[in-house]
Amino acid sequence: MKRNNTEQVGDVIRRLLRQEGLETPLNEYRLVEAWKDVVGPVIARYTQNLYIKNQVLYVHLSSSVLRQELSMSRTLLIRNLNTHVGAQVIVNIVFR
């Protein structure tokens, strides 16, 4: 007997995460973890603290030159980070 109401496990898990309000925190965690993959190990070495608040990624950098350089490519970084996660998690980045 064939069942017609089968679902893929991934779809069920995504729906459960969304219902329980865990999808956004999970995506935020994935984005913070993706930072070093997107910017590379050299830039990640100057990064001290990353956190997301109200769809804004706050990045503390130890190099003022790097801070200025990343500020100029803010839009590209936002796009690449969101693409890496597969959802729009952030809309802005603040470099400190």
MODELLER restraints for C-alpha pairs under 7 A, 6 or more apart:
rsr = mdl.restraints
at = mdl.atoms
rsr.add(forms.Gaussian(group=physical.xy_distance, feature=features.Distance(at['CA:17:A'], at['CA:23:A']), mean=5.12, stdev=0.5))
rsr.add(forms.Gaussian(group=physical.xy_distance, feature=features.Distance(at['CA:27:A'], at['CA:85:A']), mean=6.70, stdev=0.5))
rsr.add(forms.Gaussian(group=physical.xy_distance, feature=features.Distance(at['CA:27:A'], at['CA:89:A']), mean=6.64, stdev=0.5))
rsr.add(forms.Gaussian(group=physical.xy_distance, feature=features.Distance(at['CA:28:A'], at['CA:52:A']), mean=6.84, stdev=0.5))
rsr.add(forms.Gaussian(group=physical.xy_distance, feature=features.Distance(at['CA:28:A'], at['CA:89:A']), mean=6.38, stdev=0.5))
rsr.add(forms.Gaussian(group=physical.xy_distance, feature=features.Distance(at['CA:30:A'], at['CA:85:A']), mean=6.40, stdev=0.5))
rsr.add(forms.Gaussian(group=physical.xy_distance, feature=features.Distance(at['CA:31:A'], at['CA:81:A']), mean=6.36, stdev=0.5))
rsr.add(forms.Gaussian(group=physical.xy_distance, feature=features.Distance(at['CA:31:A'], at['CA:85:A']), mean=5.92, stdev=0.5))
rsr.add(forms.Gaussian(group=physical.xy_distance, feature=features.Distance(at['CA:32:A'], at['CA:50:A']), mean=6.61, stdev=0.5))
rsr.add(forms.Gaussian(group=physical.xy_distance, feature=features.Distance(at['CA:34:A'], at['CA:81:A']), mean=6.98, stdev=0.5))
rsr.add(forms.Gaussian(group=physical.xy_distance, feature=features.Distance(at['CA:36:A'], at['CA:44:A']), mean=5.27, stdev=0.5))
rsr.add(forms.Gaussian(group=physical.xy_distance, feature=features.Distance(at['CA:38:A'], at['CA:80:A']), mean=6.98, stdev=0.5))
rsr.add(forms.Gaussian(group=physical.xy_distance, feature=features.Distance(at['CA:38:A'], at['CA:81:A']), mean=6.67, stdev=0.5))
rsr.add(forms.Gaussian(group=physical.xy_distance, feature=features.Distance(at['CA:46:A'], at['CA:61:A']), mean=5.58, stdev=0.5))
rsr.add(forms.Gaussian(group=physical.xy_distance, feature=features.Distance(at['CA:46:A'], at['CA:62:A']), mean=5.43, stdev=0.5))
rsr.add(forms.Gaussian(group=physical.xy_distance, feature=features.Distance(at['CA:46:A'], at['CA:63:A']), mean=6.59, stdev=0.5))
rsr.add(forms.Gaussian(group=physical.xy_distance, feature=features.Distance(at['CA:47:A'], at['CA:59:A']), mean=6.92, stdev=0.5))
rsr.add(forms.Gaussian(group=physical.xy_distance, feature=features.Distance(at['CA:47:A'], at['CA:60:A']), mean=5.89, stdev=0.5))
rsr.add(forms.Gaussian(group=physical.xy_distance, feature=features.Distance(at['CA:47:A'], at['CA:61:A']), mean=4.74, stdev=0.5))
rsr.add(forms.Gaussian(group=physical.xy_distance, feature=features.Distance(at['CA:47:A'], at['CA:62:A']), mean=6.61, stdev=0.5))
rsr.add(forms.Gaussian(group=physical.xy_distance, feature=features.Distance(at['CA:48:A'], at['CA:60:A']), mean=5.42, stdev=0.5))
rsr.add(forms.Gaussian(group=physical.xy_distance, feature=features.Distance(at['CA:48:A'], at['CA:61:A']), mean=5.88, stdev=0.5))
rsr.add(forms.Gaussian(group=physical.xy_distance, feature=features.Distance(at['CA:49:A'], at['CA:59:A']), mean=5.90, stdev=0.5))
rsr.add(forms.Gaussian(group=physical.xy_distance, feature=features.Distance(at['CA:49:A'], at['CA:60:A']), mean=5.15, stdev=0.5))
rsr.add(forms.Gaussian(group=physical.xy_distance, feature=features.Distance(at['CA:50:A'], at['CA:57:A']), mean=6.95, stdev=0.5))
rsr.add(forms.Gaussian(group=physical.xy_distance, feature=features.Distance(at['CA:50:A'], at['CA:58:A']), mean=5.61, stdev=0.5))
rsr.add(forms.Gaussian(group=physical.xy_distance, feature=features.Distance(at['CA:50:A'], at['CA:59:A']), mean=4.78, stdev=0.5))
rsr.add(forms.Gaussian(group=physical.xy_distance, feature=features.Distance(at['CA:50:A'], at['CA:60:A']), mean=6.58, stdev=0.5))
rsr.add(forms.Gaussian(group=physical.xy_distance, feature=features.Distance(at['CA:51:A'], at['CA:57:A']), mean=5.82, stdev=0.5))
rsr.add(forms.Gaussian(group=physical.xy_distance, feature=features.Distance(at['CA:51:A'], at['CA:58:A']), mean=5.43, stdev=0.5))
rsr.add(forms.Gaussian(group=physical.xy_distance, feature=features.Distance(at['CA:52:A'], at['CA:58:A']), mean=6.08, stdev=0.5))
rsr.add(forms.Gaussian(group=physical.xy_distance, feature=features.Distance(at['CA:55:A'], at['CA:89:A']), mean=6.08, stdev=0.5))
rsr.add(forms.Gaussian(group=physical.xy_distance, feature=features.Distance(at['CA:55:A'], at['CA:90:A']), mean=4.31, stdev=0.5))
rsr.add(forms.Gaussian(group=physical.xy_distance, feature=features.Distance(at['CA:55:A'], at['CA:91:A']), mean=5.75, stdev=0.5))
rsr.add(forms.Gaussian(group=physical.xy_distance, feature=features.Distance(at['CA:55:A'], at['CA:92:A']), mean=6.99, stdev=0.5))
rsr.add(forms.Gaussian(group=physical.xy_distance, feature=features.Distance(at['CA:56:A'], at['CA:90:A']), mean=5.40, stdev=0.5))
rsr.add(forms.Gaussian(group=physical.xy_distance, feature=features.Distance(at['CA:56:A'], at['CA:91:A']), mean=6.05, stdev=0.5))
rsr.add(forms.Gaussian(group=physical.xy_distance, feature=features.Distance(at['CA:56:A'], at['CA:92:A']), mean=4.91, stdev=0.5))
rsr.add(forms.Gaussian(group=physical.xy_distance, feature=features.Distance(at['CA:56:A'], at['CA:93:A']), mean=5.55, stdev=0.5))
rsr.add(forms.Gaussian(group=physical.xy_distance, feature=features.Distance(at['CA:57:A'], at['CA:90:A']), mean=6.44, stdev=0.5))
rsr.add(forms.Gaussian(group=physical.xy_distance, feature=features.Distance(at['CA:57:A'], at['CA:92:A']), mean=6.36, stdev=0.5))
rsr.add(forms.Gaussian(group=physical.xy_distance, feature=features.Distance(at['CA:57:A'], at['CA:93:A']), mean=4.67, stdev=0.5))
rsr.add(forms.Gaussian(group=physical.xy_distance, feature=features.Distance(at['CA:57:A'], at['CA:94:A']), mean=6.21, stdev=0.5))
rsr.add(forms.Gaussian(group=physical.xy_distance, feature=features.Distance(at['CA:58:A'], at['CA:93:A']), mean=5.89, stdev=0.5))
rsr.add(forms.Gaussian(group=physical.xy_distance, feature=features.Distance(at['CA:58:A'], at['CA:94:A']), mean=4.87, stdev=0.5))
rsr.add(forms.Gaussian(group=physical.xy_distance, feature=features.Distance(at['CA:58:A'], at['CA:95:A']), mean=6.10, stdev=0.5))
rsr.add(forms.Gaussian(group=physical.xy_distance, feature=features.Distance(at['CA:59:A'], at['CA:94:A']), mean=6.19, stdev=0.5))
rsr.add(forms.Gaussian(group=physical.xy_distance, feature=features.Distance(at['CA:59:A'], at['CA:95:A']), mean=4.95, stdev=0.5))
rsr.add(forms.Gaussian(group=physical.xy_distance, feature=features.Distance(at['CA:59:A'], at['CA:96:A']), mean=6.07, stdev=0.5))
rsr.add(forms.Gaussian(group=physical.xy_distance, feature=features.Distance(at['CA:60:A'], at['CA:95:A']), mean=5.98, stdev=0.5))
rsr.add(forms.Gaussian(group=physical.xy_distance, feature=features.Distance(at['CA:60:A'], at['CA:96:A']), mean=4.72, stdev=0.5))
rsr.add(forms.Gaussian(group=physical.xy_distance, feature=features.Distance(at['CA:61:A'], at['CA:67:A']), mean=6.42, stdev=0.5))
rsr.add(forms.Gaussian(group=physical.xy_distance, feature=features.Distance(at['CA:61:A'], at['CA:95:A']), mean=6.97, stdev=0.5))
rsr.add(forms.Gaussian(group=physical.xy_distance, feature=features.Distance(at['CA:61:A'], at['CA:96:A']), mean=6.08, stdev=0.5))
rsr.add(forms.Gaussian(group=physical.xy_distance, feature=features.Distance(at['CA:67:A'], at['CA:95:A']), mean=6.17, stdev=0.5))
rsr.add(forms.Gaussian(group=physical.xy_distance, feature=features.Distance(at['CA:74:A'], at['CA:93:A']), mean=6.68, stdev=0.5))
rsr.add(forms.Gaussian(group=physical.xy_distance, feature=features.Distance(at['CA:78:A'], at['CA:90:A']), mean=6.85, stdev=0.5))
rsr.add(forms.Gaussian(group=physical.xy_distance, feature=features.Distance(at['CA:78:A'], at['CA:91:A']), mean=6.82, stdev=0.5))
rsr.add(forms.Gaussian(group=physical.xy_distance, feature=features.Distance(at['CA:78:A'], at['CA:92:A']), mean=6.74, stdev=0.5))
rsr.add(forms.Gaussian(group=physical.xy_distance, feature=features.Distance(at['CA:82:A'], at['CA:88:A']), mean=5.24, stdev=0.5))
rsr.add(forms.Gaussian(group=physical.xy_distance, feature=features.Distance(at['CA:82:A'], at['CA:89:A']), mean=6.06, stdev=0.5))
rsr.add(forms.Gaussian(group=physical.xy_distance, feature=features.Distance(at['CA:82:A'], at['CA:90:A']), mean=6.93, stdev=0.5))
